[in-house]
Structures are given as structure tokens and as C-alpha cells.
Amino acid sequence: MSFSLSRWFRKMTTNAPVAFIITVVGLAYAIFLFSGGLFTLINKPLPSYYTGSTFIFLYPDVSNQFVSDTIISAVLYALGFAGMLAIYQSAKNASKPRQAYLLLVVGITFLLISYIFLEGAIKYKGG
């Protein structure tokens, strides 16, 4: 029985799609934690707030958050990661200069958009 389990374990760890899936799940978990998903699951805050004339999607205090805070930050972290991945892929495509340049521009754009909006959200929450 132990031989068949070791053979199964060796087969699972050397398979490339399994390593890819583990990497994607790990990155999704990290983005979930960085965006405040655990806080949202434990405290169950409001999705957003309606003041009578406008909706507020970002909680105006650093010590608390809405569910929309979590979603916005998770999307921005994922966008930043996609930008980093595009920059990495542009370095791998050095033999195709046009494609490498396009990937570099798209990656830097995604990274800057993510950074600017995350800094703006932190500045808004900070007061």
C-alpha cells in the first residue's frame, strides 16, 4: 500500500498542471489575505453605504471597511499582479521585439494603474 501511495504522490508532484494549479491557488489566497478578505469573513461588514444622495464604497476610516473595500482592493492587487506577469513575459519574448514592447507597455500600465488607485484608496481612508 505504501508503494502505491508513494508512486501516486510522485506522479502528482511531478505533473506540470498540478504545479500551475497550486501556484494559482496560492496567489489567489495571498490576494485574498492582502485585500482584507479574512476581516470581511469574520466581521461581516456592510456591502456599502447610501447617504441619501450617493453611495460610499470605501469606508472613510482605516480601522474598518466595507465588503466593497475588499473587492476593490482584490481587483487592484490582481491587476498589479497581471502587470508584473506581463512585464515578465515581455522579458521572455526578446526574440519578438514588437510583442515584447507591447507586453512591457501593457504591464507597466497595469502596474501603475493598480498602484495609483491603491494609493488613492489608502489616502482617502486615511483622511
SVG drawing of the C-alpha trace seen along z (x, -y; Angstrom):
<svg xmlns="http://www.w3.org/2000/svg" viewBox="-32 -64 48 66">
<polyline fill="none" stroke="black" stroke-width="0.4" points="0.0,0.0 2.8,-2.5 4.5,-1.8 1.3,-2.7 0.9,-5.9 4.5,-7.0 4.0,-6.3 0.8,-8.4 2.5,-11.2 5.5,-11.2 3.1,-11.3 1.1,-14.3 4.2,-16.4 6.0,-16.0 2.9,-16.8 3.1,-20.3 -0.6,-21.3 -0.8,-20.4 2.1,-22.8 0.4,-25.5 -2.9,-25.0 -1.1,-25.1 0.6,-28.3 -2.7,-30.0 -4.4,-28.9 -1.5,-30.2 -1.6,-33.6 -5.4,-33.8 -5.1,-33.1 -2.4,-35.8 -4.5,-38.3 -7.5,-37.4 -5.5,-37.9 -3.9,-41.2 -7.2,-42.6 -8.8,-42.0 -10.9,-39.0 -10.4,-37.4 -11.6,-40.6 -14.7,-40.5 -15.4,-36.9 -15.1,-37.3 -16.8,-40.7 -19.4,-40.6 -19.5,-44.3 -22.0,-46.2 -21.5,-45.9 -21.6,-49.7 -23.4,-52.7 -26.1,-55.0 -26.0,-58.6 -29.3,-59.7 -27.7,-61.2 -24.6,-59.0 -23.2,-55.6 -20.0,-55.2 -17.9,-52.2 -14.8,-52.9 -15.1,-53.2 -13.7,-56.6 -11.6,-55.1 -8.6,-52.9 -9.7,-50.6 -12.9,-49.4 -14.0,-48.5 -17.0,-47.6 -17.2,-44.5 -16.7,-46.7 -13.3,-47.7 -12.3,-44.1 -13.5,-43.6 -11.9,-46.8 -8.5,-46.1 -8.6,-42.4 -9.2,-43.6 -6.4,-46.1 -4.0,-43.6 -4.9,-41.2 -4.4,-43.9 -1.0,-44.7 0.0,-41.0 -1.2,-40.8 1.0,-43.8 4.0,-42.1 3.3,-38.9 3.1,-40.9 6.4,-42.5 8.0,-39.1 6.5,-37.7 8.0,-40.7 11.4,-39.8 10.9,-36.2 9.9,-37.4 13.2,-39.2 13.2,-37.5 10.0,-39.3 10.7,-43.0 7.2,-44.3 5.4,-41.8 7.9,-42.3 7.5,-46.1 3.7,-45.8 3.7,-43.5 6.1,-45.8 3.9,-48.8 0.7,-46.9 2.4,-45.5 3.7,-48.9 0.3,-50.5 -1.5,-47.8 1.1,-48.2 0.8,-52.0 -3.0,-52.0 -3.0,-49.5 -0.5,-51.5 -2.2,-54.8 -5.7,-53.6 -4.5,-51.7 -2.6,-54.8 -5.6,-56.9 -7.8,-54.5 -5.4,-54.5 -5.2,-58.3 -9.0,-58.5 -9.3,-56.1 -6.5,-57.9 -8.4,-61.2"/>
</svg>
